[in-house]
Amino acid sequence: MRCKGIICLLLLNSMVCRVQAMKYLFLIAGQSNAVGKGDASLSPVVLPGTAFEYVCLADSLKPVADPVGVNELKLQQAMSGSAWPAFCRSFYQMTGDTVILVAAARDGSSCHEKAELAGSGTWAEMGYLFPAAVKKVNAAMKKTGLPLSGILWIQGERDANAINAGQMDAKEYEESLRSVIGRFRQAIQTDVPFFIVKTGYYKDHPVKGFDLVRKVQGELAQRMAGVYIGYDDANLFLKKGMMRDEIHYNQDALNIVGDAVANSVINKLKLGRRAASASTPLKHGAVREFNLRDGFLNFLDKAEKQKELRVAYLGGSITQVDDRYRRQATAVISRIFPKNDISEISAGIPGTDADLGACRVSDQLLTRHPDVVFVEFAVNGGFPEGMEGIIRKIKKADSRTDICFLYAATAGQLAYYGQGRVLPHIAELEKLADHYQIPSVHMALLPALLLQYGKLVPKGDPASLPSRLVFTQDGVHPLERGGNLYAGSIGRMMKAALLQQNEKSGLGDDLPPPYYADNWEDADWEDPMKAAKFSDGWKEIPVSGKLTQFSAWFPSVMAAGNAGDAFTVSFEGDAIGLFDIGGPEVGQLRVKLDGKEVGWKQEKGVRYREDDSGSPIFNRFNVNCNNRYRGQFFVLQTSPGRHVVTFSIDREIPDKQGILGPAQQGDITAHPDKYAHRDIYLAKVLVKGRIVHED
């Protein structure tokens, strides 16, 4: 029976049980490694409509996603990640059929009553775990109308420790495990298949008890009809460094277990193999997790022909910080291409959009000859003319450099994705991706679905929520586990690209005509010493001391602090701007264009246009300048042509105490002298057009 109409079960509030689509029902039982102590952010994605979990107290089904399980009937939910999303994913990919899980495991539970730990329970006849599991699976069978297809058993560590401690022997463990299997079959009134994951090892503990438990498990699988070994090599996880702690498997190990058990179940039950596409993207409403278009044909071709691959990232603060997705994405790509040496090029600047990205991509990335460039600016606006400028600059530098758009989201925007809708500003970027046939990834789709399933906290303190998958702490920047979710979406797209590789021909070198006539392909940034003429008050200072954090971007800046200190730039084009450094002591600039002071009005972001109702003054102190230093920029857009612009330090010092919020008053109140300055640190001159160097 194939899955039909199952997509209607996506939304929990409107979930309807379609029995004909629910082909296989499995009970999960055992102790902590059956519960799962891994990391939900590293669990595989289960496509909506392909696997469900039964909740007994609500008598309902919900989509499978970690943490699997429910704290009900004294049975437990996974602490974070488990083996079961991997099981469901592999089962669907190999059969095209749907599974329903009944999670019924508990940490530290024993098989024999002699091994029972206080508070952990036992599967022995006198314990409460067995009747709880039977109650739950009977309710699931009634709900779905399905027979139980198998029991997936991960247990034995507690009994192995008891054997080591002399509390029981291997014969008693064998009798207790045989009893559990028999009692399940009697309760369910069928010789239900029983799949055992053989027990692993406990670090720094004697292996004798564990080897005896493993021996009993293997012998029972040989002697008892319908008892099978679902996975045999958990004892190797310790040596391979695949443990979360001394006794619990990490998520990589749990994923291996889930995949192996699915394969064993399919083989032993002789299920028909009707493989589903492994490259099918996660989809919800109008949103597909990724759109490959022409994929990564150049990158994949290079992966076959050269050893080193250079992966570049261009974006804002989400790209700048190591564990928000970039480091994890590079690791994922390295695992997909194990024969290649993957080097990483990072060019993230906090709080910046694609306008600055277009200005700096040549200097910061293209001089290092990347093979693929991931572009992440959606959270900061995703200025489309700037994004097109980035595309065209990359392709004109080397047509064989592949490009991919990455779409992150704030915690608040996850709800939009949860409705199955593409954010409007991202829809505009998708038009560009279509025009140039470049891949794009909605990295926020999976977090949005996990939020909808009740499996993710969009904003919170991870220290106070240790067992929850907390996406961000500030509502914008993903924590490391949120970054794992983002990186996973990039990995799934890259794997799909490999499968698509043979279906596509080589890409041509010709760029299509521009989508936006006013795109930013002629944008650049220039060294101020070369681009401008300075008055005597300006000095070149090294980027060190309090400015050391900017040394990766430029070795020095031009600095001045007296009212009237000025510099002049001549350019031909339609935009000029500055990249500077904000901090406690910075002041404001006055602007003259072509010899006269004109007003400027904010258009969007930090882009301004000439407007008589605007101001000629640009304050370089803002709420981000409280006792710290931050890169920042602004752009002045004017009529096309040749212009001369003069920037001078204004006499007036901004009302810094008023600009800072109530929570930011401590440092300025304690150290007012630090803020009583009008300094300017000029790092780069931005131009859309070209700097005119006059003799």
C-alpha positions as CSV (number, residue, x, y, z in Angstrom):
1,M,0.0,0.0,0.0
2,R,1.5,3.3,-1.1
3,C,1.3,6.6,0.7
4,K,-1.7,8.5,-0.4
5,G,-2.8,12.0,0.6
6,I,-0.5,11.9,3.6
7,I,0.5,15.6,3.3
8,C,-2.7,16.5,5.1
9,L,-1.0,15.3,8.3
10,L,1.7,18.0,8.2
11,L,-0.1,20.5,10.5
12,L,-0.5,19.1,14.0
13,N,-3.7,21.0,14.7
14,S,-5.4,19.6,11.6
15,M,-3.8,16.2,11.5
16,V,-6.1,13.4,10.1
17,C,-5.2,9.7,10.4
18,R,-5.1,8.2,6.9
19,V,-4.8,4.5,7.8
20,Q,-4.2,3.3,4.3
21,A,-1.0,5.4,4.2
22,M,0.4,4.1,7.5
23,K,2.0,0.9,6.4
24,Y,4.3,-0.1,9.2
25,L,4.1,0.4,13.0
26,F,7.2,-0.1,15.1
27,L,7.7,-0.1,18.9
28,I,11.0,1.4,20.2
29,A,12.0,0.0,23.6
30,G,15.0,-0.2,25.8
31,Q,17.2,2.2,27.8
32,S,19.0,5.5,27.3
33,N,20.5,4.8,23.9
34,A,17.0,3.8,22.7
35,V,15.7,7.1,24.2
36,G,18.5,9.0,22.5
37,K,21.2,11.3,24.0
38,G,22.5,12.8,20.8
39,D,22.0,16.2,19.2
40,A,18.8,17.0,17.4
41,S,20.5,19.7,15.3
42,L,22.5,16.9,13.6
43,S,19.6,14.5,13.1
44,P,18.6,13.7,9.5
45,V,15.5,15.4,8.0
46,V,12.4,13.3,7.7
47,L,10.3,14.4,4.8
48,P,6.8,15.6,5.9
49,G,4.2,12.8,5.4
50,T,6.7,9.9,5.5
51,A,6.9,9.1,9.2
52,F,4.8,9.8,12.3
53,E,5.0,9.3,16.0
54,Y,2.2,8.2,18.2
55,V,1.4,10.2,21.4
56,C,-0.6,8.1,23.8
57,L,-2.1,10.6,26.2
58,A,-3.3,12.8,23.3
59,D,-4.2,9.7,21.2
60,S,-2.7,11.5,18.1
61,L,0.0,11.3,15.5
62,K,2.7,13.9,14.9
63,P,5.5,14.2,12.4
64,V,8.7,12.5,13.3
65,A,11.5,14.9,14.3
66,D,14.0,14.9,17.2
67,P,13.6,14.9,20.1
68,V,11.5,11.8,19.4
69,G,9.4,10.4,22.2
70,V,7.1,11.9,24.9
71,N,7.4,12.0,28.6
72,E,4.3,10.0,29.3
73,L,3.5,6.7,31.2
74,K,6.9,7.0,32.8
75,L,8.5,6.6,29.4
76,Q,10.8,9.3,28.1
77,Q,11.4,11.8,25.3
78,A,14.9,11.9,23.7
79,M,17.2,14.4,25.5
80,S,17.9,15.9,22.1
81,G,18.8,13.6,19.2
82,S,18.0,9.9,18.7
83,A,18.4,7.1,16.1
84,W,14.9,7.3,14.9
85,P,14.8,10.1,12.3
86,A,17.7,8.2,10.5
87,F,15.6,5.0,10.7
88,C,12.6,6.7,9.2
89,R,14.5,8.5,6.5
90,S,16.3,5.4,5.4
91,F,13.1,3.3,5.6
92,Y,11.3,5.7,3.3
93,Q,14.2,6.1,0.9
94,M,14.5,2.3,0.5
95,T,10.8,1.5,0.3
96,G,8.8,4.6,-0.4
97,D,6.5,3.6,2.5
98,T,5.5,5.3,5.7
99,V,6.2,4.3,9.3
100,I,4.7,5.1,12.6
101,L,6.9,5.0,15.7
102,V,5.8,4.2,19.2
103,A,8.6,5.4,21.5
104,A,8.7,3.5,24.8
105,A,12.1,3.6,26.4
106,R,13.6,4.9,29.6
107,D,17.1,5.9,30.8
108,G,18.9,3.4,32.9
109,S,16.3,0.7,32.7
110,S,17.3,-2.9,33.2
111,C,16.2,-6.1,31.6
112,H,16.5,-8.2,34.9
113,E,15.1,-7.0,38.2
114,K,18.5,-7.7,39.9
115,A,20.0,-4.9,37.7
116,E,17.3,-2.3,38.4
117,L,18.4,1.2,39.5
118,A,16.2,3.1,41.8
119,G,14.0,5.4,39.7
120,S,15.0,3.9,36.3
121,G,12.6,0.9,36.2
122,T,13.0,-2.5,34.8
123,W,11.5,-4.5,31.8
124,A,11.2,-7.5,34.1
125,E,7.7,-8.9,34.9
126,M,7.5,-7.0,38.2
127,G,8.4,-3.7,36.6
128,Y,6.2,-0.9,35.2
129,L,7.9,-0.3,31.9
130,F,6.6,-3.4,30.1
131,P,2.9,-2.7,30.8
132,A,3.4,1.0,29.9
133,A,4.9,0.0,26.5
134,V,2.1,-2.5,25.8
135,K,-0.5,0.1,26.7
136,K,1.0,2.6,24.3
137,V,1.4,0.2,21.4
138,N,-2.1,-1.2,21.9
139,A,-3.5,2.3,21.7
140,A,-1.4,3.0,18.6
141,M,-2.7,-0.2,16.9
142,K,-6.2,0.8,17.7
143,K,-5.7,4.3,16.5
144,T,-4.2,3.3,13.2
145,G,-5.8,-0.1,12.6
146,L,-2.3,-1.5,11.9
147,P,-0.5,-4.6,13.3
148,L,2.8,-4.1,15.1
149,S,5.5,-4.8,12.4
150,G,8.5,-5.0,14.8
151,I,10.1,-4.1,18.1
152,L,13.4,-2.1,18.0
153,W,15.4,-2.9,21.1
154,I,18.4,-1.0,22.4
155,Q,19.2,-2.1,25.9
156,G,21.8,-4.0,27.9
157,E,24.3,-1.6,29.5
158,R,22.6,-1.6,32.9
159,D,22.6,-5.4,33.0
160,A,26.2,-5.5,31.8
161,N,27.2,-3.3,34.7
162,A,25.2,-5.5,37.1
163,I,27.1,-8.6,35.7
164,N,30.4,-6.7,36.3
165,A,29.3,-5.9,39.8
166,G,28.5,-9.6,40.6
167,Q,24.7,-8.8,41.1
168,M,23.7,-11.3,38.4
169,D,25.2,-13.6,35.7
170,A,24.9,-14.0,31.9
171,K,22.4,-16.8,32.3
172,E,20.0,-14.6,34.3
173,Y,20.3,-11.9,31.7
174,E,19.5,-14.4,28.9
175,E,16.4,-15.6,30.8
176,S,15.2,-12.0,31.4
177,L,15.7,-11.0,27.7
178,R,14.0,-14.1,26.5
179,S,11.1,-13.4,28.9
180,V,10.7,-9.8,27.6
181,I,10.5,-11.0,24.0
182,G,8.0,-13.7,25.0
183,R,5.8,-11.4,27.0
184,F,5.6,-8.8,24.2
185,R,4.6,-11.6,21.8
186,Q,2.0,-12.9,24.2
187,A,0.6,-9.4,25.0
188,I,0.3,-8.5,21.3
189,Q,-0.8,-12.0,20.4
190,T,1.6,-12.4,17.5
191,D,5.2,-13.5,17.0
192,V,6.3,-9.9,16.4
193,P,9.8,-9.6,15.0
194,F,12.3,-8.4,17.5
195,F,15.4,-6.4,16.3
196,I,18.3,-6.0,18.8
197,V,21.0,-3.4,18.6
198,K,23.9,-5.2,20.3
199,T,25.2,-3.3,23.3
200,G,28.2,-1.1,23.2
201,Y,30.9,-0.4,25.7
202,Y,31.1,1.8,28.8
203,K,34.3,3.9,28.9
204,D,36.8,2.9,31.7
205,H,34.6,0.0,32.8
206,P,35.4,-3.7,32.5
207,V,34.3,-5.1,29.1
208,K,33.5,-8.6,30.5
209,G,29.9,-7.9,31.4
210,F,29.3,-6.1,28.1
211,D,30.8,-8.9,26.1
212,L,28.6,-11.4,27.9
213,V,25.5,-9.3,27.2
214,R,26.5,-9.0,23.5
215,K,27.1,-12.8,23.4
216,V,23.7,-13.5,24.8
217,Q,22.0,-11.1,22.3
218,G,23.8,-12.8,19.4
219,E,22.9,-16.3,20.6
220,L,19.2,-15.4,21.1
221,A,19.1,-14.1,17.6
222,Q,20.3,-17.5,16.4
223,R,18.0,-19.6,18.6
224,M,14.7,-17.7,18.7
225,A,12.6,-17.4,15.6
226,G,11.9,-13.9,14.5
227,V,14.7,-12.4,16.6
228,Y,17.4,-10.5,14.7
229,I,20.5,-8.4,15.2
230,G,19.6,-5.0,13.8
231,Y,23.1,-3.6,14.4
232,D,26.3,-5.4,15.6
233,D,29.1,-2.8,15.9
234,A,28.1,-0.4,18.7
235,N,31.1,-1.7,20.6
236,L,33.3,0.1,18.1
237,F,31.8,3.6,18.8
238,L,34.1,4.2,21.8
239,K,37.3,3.5,19.8
240,K,36.0,5.6,16.9
241,G,35.4,8.6,19.1
242,M,31.6,8.4,18.4
243,M,30.4,8.8,22.0
244,R,28.7,11.7,23.6
245,D,30.0,10.7,27.0
246,E,31.2,7.5,28.7
247,I,28.1,5.4,27.8
248,H,25.9,7.3,25.3
249,Y,26.3,7.3,21.5
250,N,26.7,10.7,19.8
251,Q,24.5,11.7,17.0
252,D,26.7,10.4,14.2
253,A,26.6,7.0,15.9
254,L,22.9,7.2,16.4
255,N,22.4,8.0,12.7
256,I,24.5,5.0,11.8
257,V,22.3,2.8,14.1
258,G,19.1,4.1,12.7
259,D,20.2,3.6,9.1
260,A,21.4,0.0,9.8
261,V,18.3,-1.0,11.7
262,A,16.1,0.2,8.8
263,N,18.1,-1.8,6.4
264,S,17.9,-4.9,8.7
265,V,14.1,-4.5,9.1
266,I,13.6,-4.3,5.4
267,N,15.8,-7.3,4.7
268,K,14.4,-9.5,7.4
269,L,10.8,-8.7,6.8
270,K,11.4,-9.1,3.0
271,L,9.8,-5.7,2.3
272,G,9.6,-4.5,-1.3
273,R,12.2,-2.0,-2.2
274,R,10.6,0.9,-4.1
275,A,13.3,3.5,-3.6
276,A,12.2,7.1,-3.1
277,S,14.4,9.8,-4.4
278,A,17.2,10.7,-2.0
279,S,17.4,14.1,-3.5
280,T,13.8,15.2,-2.9
281,P,14.0,18.5,-1.0
282,L,12.1,19.3,2.1
283,K,9.0,21.2,1.1
284,H,6.3,23.1,2.9
285,G,3.7,25.1,1.1
286,A,5.4,27.3,-1.5
287,V,8.8,26.8,0.0
288,R,11.3,24.2,-1.1
289,E,14.4,23.9,1.1
290,F,16.6,24.3,-1.9
291,N,16.4,25.1,-5.6
292,L,19.3,23.6,-7.5
293,R,18.7,25.1,-11.0
294,D,21.9,24.5,-12.8
295,G,23.5,23.3,-9.6
296,F,27.2,23.2,-8.9
297,L,28.4,21.8,-12.2
298,N,31.7,23.7,-12.2
299,F,32.4,22.9,-8.6
300,L,31.6,19.3,-9.1
301,D,33.8,19.1,-12.2
302,K,36.7,20.6,-10.3
303,A,36.1,18.2,-7.4
304,E,36.9,15.4,-9.9
305,K,39.9,17.0,-11.5
306,Q,41.7,18.9,-8.7
307,K,42.7,18.1,-5.1
308,E,42.0,21.5,-3.5
309,L,38.6,23.2,-3.5
310,R,38.2,26.7,-2.1
311,V,34.8,27.4,-0.5
312,A,34.0,31.1,0.1
313,Y,31.3,32.8,2.3
314,L,30.2,36.4,1.8
315,G,27.7,37.9,4.2
316,G,26.9,39.6,7.5
317,S,27.4,38.6,11.2
318,I,25.8,35.2,10.7
319,T,28.6,34.5,8.2
320,Q,31.4,36.2,10.3
321,V,31.1,34.1,13.5
322,D,32.5,30.6,13.2
323,D,29.7,28.5,14.6
324,R,26.6,30.2,13.2
325,Y,26.7,28.0,10.1
326,R,29.9,28.6,8.2
327,R,32.3,26.3,10.1
328,Q,29.7,23.5,10.2
329,A,28.9,23.9,6.4
330,T,32.6,23.6,5.5
331,A,32.8,20.4,7.6
332,V,29.7,19.0,5.9
333,I,31.1,19.8,2.5
334,S,34.4,18.1,3.5
335,R,32.5,14.9,4.4
336,I,30.7,14.9,1.1
337,F,34.0,15.3,-0.8
338,P,36.4,13.3,1.3
339,K,39.0,13.0,-1.4
340,N,39.4,16.8,-1.7
341,D,41.2,19.3,0.5
342,I,38.5,21.9,1.3
343,S,39.8,25.3,2.3
344,E,37.6,28.1,3.6
345,I,37.5,31.8,2.7
346,S,35.5,33.9,5.1
347,A,34.2,37.4,4.4
348,G,31.5,38.3,6.8
349,I,31.0,41.8,8.2
350,P,28.3,42.3,10.8
351,G,25.3,44.5,10.1
352,T,26.1,44.9,6.4
353,D,24.0,44.2,3.2
354,A,24.8,43.3,-0.4
355,D,25.6,47.0,-1.2
356,L,28.8,46.7,0.8
357,G,29.1,43.1,-0.3
358,A,29.3,44.3,-4.0
359,C,31.9,46.8,-3.0
360,R,34.2,44.4,-1.3
361,V,33.8,41.0,-3.0
362,S,36.6,41.6,-5.5
363,D,39.1,42.6,-2.8
364,Q,38.1,40.1,-0.1
365,L,37.2,37.0,-2.1
366,L,38.0,37.1,-5.8
367,T,41.7,37.8,-5.2
368,R,41.7,34.4,-3.5
369,H,40.1,32.5,-6.5
370,P,37.2,30.7,-4.8
371,D,35.6,27.7,-6.5
372,V,32.2,28.4,-5.0
373,V,30.8,31.5,-3.2
374,F,27.9,31.2,-0.7
375,V,26.2,34.6,-0.4
376,E,24.2,35.3,2.8
377,F,22.5,38.7,3.1
378,A,18.8,37.9,3.5
379,V,18.6,38.8,7.2
380,N,20.2,42.2,6.6
381,G,17.8,43.0,3.7
382,G,19.2,41.3,0.7
383,F,19.5,44.4,-1.5
384,P,18.8,42.9,-4.9
385,E,20.8,45.3,-7.0
386,G,23.7,44.6,-4.8
387,M,23.2,40.9,-5.0
388,E,23.2,41.1,-8.8
389,G,26.4,43.1,-8.7
390,I,28.0,40.4,-6.6
391,I,26.9,37.7,-9.2
392,R,28.2,39.7,-12.2
393,K,31.5,40.6,-10.5
394,I,32.1,37.0,-9.6
395,K,31.2,35.6,-13.0
396,K,33.2,38.3,-14.9
397,A,36.2,37.5,-12.8
398,D,35.9,33.7,-13.5
399,S,32.8,32.2,-15.2
400,R,33.6,28.8,-13.6
401,T,33.1,30.1,-10.1
402,D,29.8,28.8,-8.8
403,I,27.5,30.9,-6.7
404,C,24.7,30.0,-4.2
405,F,22.3,32.2,-2.3
406,L,21.7,31.4,1.3
407,Y,18.5,32.6,3.1
408,A,18.6,32.8,6.9
409,A,15.8,34.2,9.0
410,T,15.2,35.8,12.3
411,A,13.3,34.0,15.0
412,G,10.2,36.1,14.1
413,Q,10.5,35.2,10.4
414,L,10.3,31.5,11.2
415,A,6.5,31.9,11.6
416,Y,6.3,33.1,8.0
417,Y,8.2,30.1,6.8
418,G,5.9,27.9,9.0
419,Q,3.0,29.2,6.9
420,G,4.7,27.8,3.8
421,R,5.4,31.3,2.4
422,V,8.5,32.8,1.0
423,L,9.4,36.1,2.6
424,P,8.8,39.0,0.0
425,H,12.4,40.2,-0.1
426,I,13.6,36.7,-0.6
427,A,11.1,36.2,-3.4
428,E,12.9,39.1,-5.2
429,L,16.2,37.4,-4.7
430,E,14.7,34.2,-6.1
431,K,14.0,36.1,-9.4
432,L,17.7,36.8,-9.6
433,A,18.6,33.2,-8.9
434,D,16.2,32.1,-11.7
435,H,17.6,34.7,-14.1
436,Y,21.2,33.5,-13.5
437,Q,20.2,29.8,-12.8
438,I,22.2,29.7,-9.6
439,P,21.2,27.5,-6.6
440,S,19.6,28.9,-3.5
441,V,18.9,27.4,0.0
442,H,16.1,28.4,2.4
443,M,18.2,27.5,5.4
444,A,15.4,28.6,7.7
445,L,12.7,26.1,6.5
446,L,13.7,23.2,8.7
447,P,13.9,25.4,11.9
448,A,10.5,26.7,11.0
449,L,9.0,23.2,10.7
450,L,10.7,22.1,13.9
451,L,9.1,25.2,15.6
452,Q,5.7,24.2,14.2
453,Y,6.2,20.6,15.5
454,G,7.0,21.9,19.0
455,K,10.6,20.7,18.7
456,L,12.5,24.0,18.6
457,V,12.7,27.1,20.8
458,P,13.2,30.1,18.4
459,K,14.7,32.4,21.1
460,G,15.9,31.6,24.5
461,D,18.8,30.9,26.9
462,P,20.3,27.5,26.1
463,A,21.8,27.3,29.7
464,S,18.3,27.3,31.2
465,L,16.9,25.0,28.5
466,P,19.6,22.2,28.3
467,S,17.3,19.6,26.8
468,R,15.7,21.9,24.2
469,L,16.9,22.8,20.7
470,V,17.3,26.6,21.2
471,F,17.7,28.3,17.8
472,T,18.9,31.8,18.8
473,Q,19.6,33.7,22.0
474,D,19.0,37.1,20.5
475,G,16.4,36.4,17.9
476,V,18.7,36.9,15.0
477,H,22.0,35.0,15.2
478,P,21.7,31.2,15.3
479,L,23.5,29.4,18.2
480,E,25.8,26.6,17.3
481,R,23.0,24.0,17.1
482,G,20.9,26.5,15.0
483,G,24.0,26.7,12.8
484,N,24.0,22.9,12.5
485,L,20.5,23.1,11.1
486,Y,21.6,25.7,8.6
487,A,24.6,23.7,7.5
488,G,22.6,20.6,7.2
489,S,20.4,22.2,4.5
490,I,23.5,23.2,2.6
491,G,24.7,19.6,2.8
492,R,21.4,18.2,1.6
493,M,21.5,20.5,-1.4
494,M,25.1,19.5,-2.2
495,K,24.2,15.8,-2.1
496,A,21.3,16.5,-4.4
497,A,23.6,18.3,-6.8
498,L,25.8,15.2,-7.0
499,L,22.8,13.1,-8.0
500,Q,21.8,15.7,-10.6
501,Q,25.3,16.1,-12.0
502,N,24.9,13.6,-14.8
503,E,21.6,15.1,-15.9
504,K,23.0,18.5,-16.8
505,S,25.4,19.7,-19.5
506,G,28.2,22.1,-19.0
507,L,27.5,25.7,-18.3
508,G,28.2,28.4,-20.9
509,D,30.5,31.3,-20.2
510,D,28.1,34.0,-21.3
511,L,26.3,36.1,-18.7
512,P,22.7,36.9,-19.4
513,P,21.8,40.6,-19.7
514,P,21.4,42.4,-16.3
515,Y,18.1,41.9,-14.5
516,Y,18.4,45.3,-12.9
517,A,19.7,48.2,-15.1
518,D,21.0,49.9,-11.9
519,N,22.8,46.8,-10.5
520,W,26.0,47.3,-8.5
521,E,28.5,45.4,-10.7
522,D,30.7,48.5,-10.9
523,A,30.9,49.0,-7.2
524,D,34.2,48.8,-5.3
525,W,36.0,49.9,-2.3
526,E,39.3,51.8,-2.3
527,D,42.2,52.5,0.0
528,P,41.5,56.0,1.3
529,M,45.2,56.9,1.0
530,K,44.8,56.4,-2.8
531,A,41.2,57.5,-3.2
532,A,41.2,60.8,-1.3
533,K,43.1,64.0,-0.6
534,F,43.4,64.7,3.2
535,S,43.9,67.9,5.2
536,D,46.8,68.1,7.6
537,G,44.9,66.8,10.6
538,W,44.6,63.3,9.2
539,K,47.0,60.5,10.0
540,E,47.4,56.9,9.0
541,I,47.4,54.7,12.0
542,P,47.8,50.9,12.2
543,V,44.9,48.6,13.0
544,S,46.1,47.4,16.4
545,G,45.3,47.8,20.1
546,K,41.6,48.6,20.4
547,L,41.1,48.2,16.6
548,T,42.9,44.8,16.3
549,Q,39.7,42.9,15.4
550,F,39.7,44.7,12.0
551,S,43.2,43.7,11.0
552,A,41.9,40.9,8.8
553,W,40.1,43.5,6.7
554,F,42.7,46.2,6.4
555,P,46.1,47.0,7.9
556,S,45.5,50.7,8.7
557,V,43.0,53.4,8.8
558,M,43.0,57.2,8.4
559,A,42.1,59.0,11.6
560,A,41.4,62.5,12.7
561,G,39.6,64.2,15.6
562,N,39.6,68.0,15.1
563,A,36.6,70.0,13.9
564,G,37.1,70.9,10.2
565,D,39.6,68.1,9.4
566,A,38.5,67.1,5.9
567,F,39.1,64.9,2.9
568,T,38.0,65.1,-0.7
569,V,37.2,62.4,-3.3
570,S,36.6,62.8,-7.0
571,F,34.6,60.1,-8.7
572,E,32.6,59.3,-11.8
573,G,29.5,57.3,-11.1
574,D,26.3,57.6,-9.1
575,A,27.2,56.7,-5.6
576,I,30.0,57.4,-3.1
577,G,30.3,56.2,0.5
578,L,32.5,55.4,3.4
579,F,33.4,52.3,5.4
580,D,34.5,53.5,8.9
581,I,34.8,52.2,12.4
582,G,32.4,53.2,15.1
583,G,33.3,53.5,18.8
584,P,32.8,55.5,22.0
585,E,34.9,58.5,20.8
586,V,33.6,58.9,17.2
587,G,31.8,62.1,16.0
588,Q,29.9,63.1,12.9
589,L,30.7,64.2,9.4
590,R,29.4,67.1,7.2
591,V,29.1,66.5,3.5
592,K,29.6,68.9,0.5
593,L,28.8,67.7,-3.0
594,D,30.3,69.5,-6.0
595,G,31.2,72.5,-3.8
596,K,28.0,72.9,-1.9
597,E,26.3,71.5,1.2
598,V,23.3,69.5,0.3
599,G,20.7,67.5,2.2
600,W,20.5,63.7,2.2
601,K,17.5,61.6,3.1
602,Q,17.7,57.9,4.0
603,E,16.3,55.7,1.2
604,K,16.7,52.2,2.7
605,G,19.2,50.7,5.0
606,V,22.3,53.0,4.9
607,R,21.7,54.3,1.4
608,Y,20.8,58.0,1.0
609,R,19.7,60.2,-1.8
610,E,20.0,63.9,-2.4
611,D,17.0,65.7,-0.9
612,D,16.6,69.3,0.3
613,S,14.6,68.2,3.2
614,G,17.4,65.9,4.4
615,S,20.5,66.7,6.5
616,P,24.1,67.3,5.4
617,I,25.3,65.7,8.7
618,F,26.1,62.0,9.2
619,N,26.5,60.9,12.8
620,R,28.9,58.0,13.1
621,F,28.0,57.2,16.7
622,N,25.1,54.8,17.3
623,V,23.8,52.3,19.8
624,N,26.5,49.8,18.7
625,C,29.3,52.2,19.8
626,N,28.9,51.7,23.5
627,N,32.4,50.8,24.8
628,R,33.1,48.6,21.7
629,Y,34.2,49.0,18.1
630,R,32.2,48.1,15.0
631,G,32.6,48.3,11.3
632,Q,29.9,50.4,9.6
633,F,29.2,52.2,6.4
634,F,26.9,54.6,4.5
635,V,26.4,55.3,0.8
636,L,25.3,58.6,-0.9
637,Q,23.4,58.1,-4.2
638,T,23.4,60.9,-6.6
639,S,22.9,61.6,-10.3
640,P,25.2,59.8,-12.7
641,G,28.3,61.8,-13.7
642,R,31.5,63.3,-12.4
643,H,31.4,64.6,-8.9
644,V,33.6,65.9,-6.1
645,V,32.6,65.2,-2.5
646,T,34.1,66.6,0.6
647,F,33.7,65.1,4.1
648,S,34.7,67.2,7.2
649,I,34.5,66.5,10.9
650,D,31.6,68.5,12.4
651,R,32.3,70.7,15.4
652,E,29.2,69.4,17.3
653,I,29.6,66.2,19.3
654,P,26.5,64.0,19.1
655,D,24.3,63.5,22.2
656,K,25.8,60.1,22.9
657,Q,24.1,59.6,26.2
658,G,20.7,60.2,24.5
659,I,21.5,57.9,21.6
660,L,22.4,55.0,24.0
661,G,19.5,53.1,25.4
662,P,18.6,52.8,29.1
663,A,20.6,49.6,29.5
664,Q,23.7,51.2,28.0
665,Q,24.3,54.0,30.4
666,G,26.8,52.4,32.7
667,D,30.0,52.9,30.8
668,I,29.3,56.4,29.5
669,T,28.2,57.5,33.0
670,A,31.4,56.0,34.6
671,H,33.8,57.2,31.8
672,P,32.3,60.4,30.2
673,D,35.8,61.5,29.0
674,K,36.0,58.5,26.7
675,Y,33.0,59.7,24.8
676,A,33.8,63.4,24.7
677,H,35.5,63.3,21.3
678,R,34.6,63.7,17.6
679,D,37.1,61.2,16.1
680,I,36.7,59.5,12.7
681,Y,38.4,56.3,11.7
682,L,38.2,55.9,7.9
683,A,38.9,52.5,6.5
684,K,37.6,52.4,2.9
685,V,36.1,54.7,0.3
686,L,33.1,53.1,-1.4
687,V,32.3,54.0,-5.0
688,K,29.7,52.9,-7.5
689,G,31.6,53.9,-10.7
690,R,35.3,54.8,-10.4
691,I,37.6,57.0,-8.4
692,V,39.0,59.9,-10.5
693,H,42.7,60.3,-9.7
694,E,43.6,64.0,-10.5
695,D,47.2,65.0,-10.9
